[in-house]
Amino acid sequence: MTGRTPQGAPPGTAEATEVRDLLSLARELADKELSPLVDEFEARGSFPRDLLRTLGRVGLLGLPYPVEYGGGGQRYEVYLSVLETLASRWLAVAQSVNIHVLSCYPLARWGSPEQRSRWLPDMLGGDLLGANCISEPAAGSDVGAIACAARLDEAAGVYVVDGTKAWTSHAGVADYYNVFCRTGGEGVRGLSVLLAPADTPGVSPQRPERKMGVQSSPTASVVLDAARVSADRLIGRRGKGFLIAAGLFDRGRLGIASCAVGLAQAALEYATAYARHRRQFDRPITDFQGVAFLLADMSTEVAAARALVREAARALDEGQPDGVVTAMAARAKLFATDVAMRATTDAVQVLGAYGYVRDHPVERWMREAKLLQIIEGTNQIQRVVIARSL
């Protein structure tokens, strides 16, 4: 993570000063609050809920949302810079921030004024932690295949929801779930979104998945068995759930890309520091081209990935057409996560045998990088999105 002011805020302006202060706060929190705890929490597989509350109290969970509801009123580019900083110290926490910020999007963008006033302040402040229930056992990137169904009981004023959601991050620790469900019709036209409280009878998170990495952030299926969700918790118009999902995908892919840049930057810095101090044949191993060129390539790719992410974020902030933003977000996610996988793998290689043991964090970063190539649409799906945009 660099300390540069994101493009669009001229040096010396009040906005630039605010952004610098915000990034400085993020770095301080990352160094003092995240770094000392990551090994312990990852080893135990414990979710750092209190830490998320702390990030909420200082305003990092509502950065891209309106000030009037308790948000930070920041551009998405600024928010992604903060996310990159957090990911460079603890990916699972950065992921949790990204997950929660995304869970606020349906209400913030599509909710009614009354709904926003009622729920959004507690969400943006971190008092309520959220999750999105989109994927299902037989429906991943194909949102039109969602089978979870919601039947409106008009007399009772509730939707009765049945189905199973898969791969839900924050399952079991979230206070609310955005449930993408079928309220009528086939394909993407029949989807809607319900903001379901986690304590709704019939909403049952299952056993957390046993994952390769990111152990401190739970992922599980959520079963909805005749769950009764109040009709006033329908977000946006009935049957417009796909539009909400599309906006989530663009923002989610940019969030993952920023996390990938942060992880790759951490791997680069760690491998470089190690190589400067590791001596073989009476000289530091950075004197050998085999290592020096590896680090040079890592540095170049990390910088390129960051540039792609920032470019896509600016397109989103400027309100460019959805199709343009979608393609740019897909390119950023594809490239940045592939860079993170290469950078962490190369960092393990630079450390040699030491890179393969848990005394150093690079082996964990390598396992975590793999996840980023899969979630928010696999990188094969990103290539499909990009190809269709050409």
N, C-alpha and C positions, 0 to 999 in steps of 0.2 A: 504494500500500500504506500503510495507516495503522498506527500503532503500538499500536492498541487491543488489550487482552487479549480473546481470543475469549470469547463468552458462555458461562457455565458454570464459569468460573474466577474466583471473587470476588477483587477487588483485595486485595492483601496476603497471600493464601494462598501456600503453598509452590509450588503448581501454577502460580499466576499469575506468580510470580517466574521459574520455570523457562521458562514460555512467553515471557515478555518477553526473557529472555536468549537463547532460541533464535531469536526473530525479529530480535533485534539482531545475532546472529551471521550470519543469512541476509542482512541488509542490508549488513553489512560485507563479506561475501564477494562479494555482487552488485556492490558499488561498486568493490572493490579487485581482484577476480579476473576478473569477467565483463566489466564495462564496457570495460576497456582492450583486450580481445582480440576483441570481437565483430566489428568491422569487418574485421579481418585474416582471421579464420577464415571469415567469410561470403564474402568476396571470393575466397578460395582454394577454398572448398568443402571445408575440412578438418574432420574430426571431432575434437573436443577430448577425447580419451580420458583424458589425464592429469588434466584438470580434473574429469572425472567421478570419477576415483579420489580426488582431493582431497575432493570432496563426500562420497564414501563414508567416508573416514577420519574426517571430522568428524561423521558420523552422519546426514547428510541423505538417504541413499538407503534408509533403513529405518525412517523415522519412525513409520508407523502399525502397525508389527509388534511382536511380543512381545520384551521385553527379554531373555528367556532364550535367544533365538537371535541376539542382537546388534542387535535393533531398538531403536527409541526409545520404544515404548510410548505414543505420543501419540495423541490423538483425531484423527480424519480432518479435523476443522475446523482444527486446528493445522497439520497437514501442508499443507492447501490454502492456508493463509496464507503459509507458506514458499514454496510453488510460485508464488503470485502475485508475491511479491517477486523471485524469480529471473526470472520472465517479463518483469518491467518493465525488466530490463537486457539479457537475451538469451533470446529465445523458444526457440531451438533447444536450449539447455541445459535450460531448464525442461521442454521436451518430452521430452528424454532422461531426465530425472529421472522424469517421469510414466510414460514407457514402461517404464523399469526397475522402478519401484515396482509397476506393474501386472503385470509379468512374474513378480514374486515372489508375487503373490496366489494362483495355483492351488496352489502348494506350501504356502504359509503357512496357507491356509484348508482345503485338501482333502487335503494329503499326510499320509502316516503319520508317527508319531513318529520312526521310523528314517530316513525320507526327509528330514524336516525337520532332524534332527541332522546328517545327512550333507552336505546341500547348502546349507541356508538361511543359515548364518552367513557363508559367502563371498559369497553373493548380497546380503545386507543390508549387508555391509561394502564392497561395490563391487569386490571382487576378481574377481567374475564378473559380466559385464554381460549382460542378457537382452533377449529380444524375444518377442512373441506372433505366431504364424503362424495367422491366422484367415481373412482375406479370400482369395478366389480370383478368377481372371479372370471367372468366371461366378457368383460367390457373394460378395456384399458384406454388406448388412444382413440378407439372407435366409440365416441360418446353417444352416437346414435343407437348403440346397442344396449344402452342402460335398460335394465329390467325392473329395478326397484320402482314400485308403484305406490301412488298416493291417491286414495279415494276420498272425495269430499263428502262428509256427513253434514249436510246443510243444517239440519235441525239442531245438531250439537255445536255447529260452528268449528269443526275440527277436520283436519285431514288424517285419515288412518293410513299409516305407511307400513309397507311390508317389503322386505328385500334384504340383501346382504351386500355391504360395501367392503372392499378389500384395500389393503395397503394404505390405510388411513394413518397419517402421521398425527401424533398427539392423541391417538385413540386411548381412552382410559384416563387421560389427564386433562383433557379439554373440558371447558365449561359449556361449550355449545358446538354444534356441528351444522355446517351448511350442507344439507342433504339434497343432492341432485336426483330428482325422481321423475317418474312418468305420471303426468296428470291427465293424459289423453292423447290419442293419436300415436303414430309410429315415427321412428327416426328422430331427428333432432327437433322437429316441430312440436313434439309432445312433452318436452321437458320443462320442469319448473324447479325452483329452489325454495326450500323451507329452512328457516333458521330454528333448529330444534335444540332446546336446552338439553344438556347431557343427562340431567336427572329425569327426563321424560320416561315414564313407565313403558317398557317394551324396547328401549334403546340399550343394547347390551354389547359393550366392547369385549372382544375375545382376548385370548392369551397373546401377548406380544410375540411378534416374529423373532426368530433367532437369527440375527443378521450378521454379516461379515464384519461390519463396522458401524460407527455412529450408534454405539450401544446405549448412550445416555438419552437418546430420543426415541420413545416407543413408537412402533408401527404395528398395527393390528387390524383385523377385520372388525366391522361393526354390524351386528345383526339388528334389524328393525322388525319386530314382531307385533303387529297391530299397534304400533306406536301412535299415540294420538297427539298431533301437533296442532295448536290453535291456528285457525285460518288467518288470523291477523299476522302470522309469522311467514306468510308467503312474501318473498322478496321479488319486487318487480312484477310485471304482468305474468299471468298464467300462460305457460307455453313459450316463454322467452328465456328459458334456462340456458339454451345453447349460446345465446349472445353473451350471457354472463360468463359461461365457461370459456368462451373465446378470449375475453378480456383477461381472465385468470391465467390462461395458458401463456399469453404474451408476457405478462408480468412475472409469472412463475419461472419462465425460461430465463428471463433476465436476472432474476434473483439467483437461480442456480449458476448461471454464468459468472456472476460476481463472486459467489462462494468459491467457484473453481479457481478464479484468478487469485483470491486470497490464499487458497490452499497451495497453489503453485508458487506464489511468491514466498510463502513460508518455507517450502521445500528448497527453493533456490537459495534463500538466505542461509538456511541451515547447512546445506551442502557446501556452499561457498566458504562459510566460516570454518567448517570442518577441514576442507581441503587446504585452506591457508595454514592450518596448524598441524595437520597430519604430515609427517616427514617420512620419506623413503629414499634410500640412496643419498642421504645427507642433504636433502632439500625438500621443500614443501611440494606436495603432489600437484599443486597448481602450476608448477613449472613444466609439467608434462602435458603435451598437446592433447593427449587422449582425454585428460580430465578438463583442461582449460577450454577446449572447444565444446565439450559437453555442457559446461556451465554457460558458455557464450550463447549456445543455441537455446538453452533454457531461458536465459535473460531476454533474448529476442522474442521468443514465442510468448512469454508472459506479457511483455509490453504490447505485442500485437493483439493478444486476447483482450487486454484491458481497453485498448483503443476501440475494438469492435463493440465491446459492451457499452462504452461511453457514447459511441455513435448511435447505437440503437436506443439508448436511454434518451438522448437528445431528440431523436425522432418522435418518441412517445411524448416527451414534454412539449414539443412544438405542435402536437396534434396532427401529425402527418396521417394519411389514410391508413385504415386498419391493415389492409393488405401489405403495405410497405413495412409497417411496424412488425407484423407477423413474420415476414421473411427475414428482417434484420435480427429479430430476437432469436429466430431459429439458427441463423448463422453464428450469432454470438454464443449461443448455448452449445452448438456443435463444436466449434473451434476451441472455446475456453475449456470445456470439460475434457476434450482430447488432449489439450495442452497440460491440464492438471494430471491426467493419467501418465503422460510421458515424463513430466517434471518430477513427480513423486517416484516413479520407477527409476529414473536416472539418479535421483537423490540416494535411493537405496544402493545403487551401483557405486556411486562415489564413496559411500561409507564402507562398501565391501561387506565383510562378515558382520561388522558392527551395525550396518543398516538393516540386518535381518533379525535383530534382537530388540526386545522392548525397552532396552535401556535408552534408546533413541526414538524420537517420535516419527521418523520417516516411514517405518513399516506401517504404523497406524494411518498416516496420511495416504499411503499407497492403497490401503484397503478402503479408505473413505472416498478416494477419487473415483473408484469404480462405480460407486453408487451414483455419482453425479452424471455419469454417462447413460444412466438408465432412467432416473426419475424425471418427471415433467415431460415425458415422451422420450423414448430411446433416441440415440443419435442416428439410428436408421430412419426413424420417423422424421427427425429434423431434416434429413436429406430429401425425404419425400416432399415436405413442406417447401423447402428451398427450390427443388426442381419444378414444382407446380407453379411457383411464382415467376419463373423465367419466361 
